[in-house]
Amino acid sequence: MLSGLLKNRLLISDDPLTSNSRIKLAQNFISDKTRLNLNLPFKPNEQKDQSHLVTAAVDERQMVIQATLVR
């Protein structure tokens, strides 16, 4: 529930959300939308994205090394 409010910036957290995080209410919250969907589940996809970036970086480095060797 809190993740939807944090995503829409109705609540503010300075640090990543943990069990001891302090959360503040955004007093100057203004939304361009008439309705906000706060029921969206929070999906931590950061781990998947990060592993994909690592493999992409390794592949790119290998291609640069191979291109250098061919020259």
Secondary structure, 3 states (H helix, E strand, C coil): CHHHHHHCCCEEECCCCCCCCCEEECCCCCCCCCCCCCCCCCCCCHHHHHHHHHHHHHHHHHHHHHHHHHC
